[in-house]
Amino acid sequence: MESHKLEPIDRRVLSVPAGKTHAIVTEHNVYSCPESHPPHDVSVNAFAPRNEHGRIPRLYRIAARIVTNPKTPTFPPTFDPEHAQNITSYISVARLREGILDDGGNYRFYILSDIEQGGLKHAPRLEPPGASHVYLSLKELVKGSPVVHAIGTCK
């Protein structure tokens, strides 16, 4: 997948507890959450999923977003076919695991792409830990501290 640099406007990073879905997210470069979850700021285009240990091993760029029903996914004609294929592959794997895509209805899907030097060697953890969808400071996230703090929550 293509590697991108984050532009200076990317001051906030969306971070979510990916937990048991972390491996699927990193394998397919797709993240999903029920549309009923608090909305995420669409101006934020950096993403940092937290693994099952609450650590953030990698940063991604959000390349595309779409809302669709995973039982019958539909994509507008202008949606990148490769992105649609990534989502379809993600759905086929995620559907087999309990607790993923189980809520019914529409889900928000995020297509993720690699960021140049996106791997974080220090794999920071969020303090205080939690299951909420939060925003982090990009500057704090990449500075090397073992702990990062939320600068806002998704509402």
Stockholm file with secondary structure:
# STOCKHOLM 1.0

chainA/1-155         MESHKLEPIDRRVLSVPAGKTHAIVTEHNVYSCPESHPPHDVSVNAFAPRNEHGRIPRLYRIAARIVTNPKTPTFPPTFDPEHAQNITSYISVARLREGILDDGGNYRFYILSDIEQGGLKHAPRLEPPGASHVYLSLKELVKGSPVVHAIGTCK
#=GR chainA/1-155 SS CCEECCCTTCCEEEEEEEETTHHHHHHHTEEEEETTSCCCCTTCCEEEEEETTSBCCEEEEEEEEEEECTTSCCCCTTSCHHHHHHHHHHHHHHTTSTTSSCSCSCEEEEEEEEEEEEECTTCCEESSCCSSCEEEEHHHHHTTCSEECEEEECC
#=GC SS_cons         CCEECCCTTCCEEEEEEEETTHHHHHHHTEEEEETTSCCCCTTCCEEEEEETTSBCCEEEEEEEEEEECTTSCCCCTTSCHHHHHHHHHHHHHHTTSTTSSCSCSCEEEEEEEEEEEEECTTCCEESSCCSSCEEEEHHHHHTTCSEECEEEECC
//
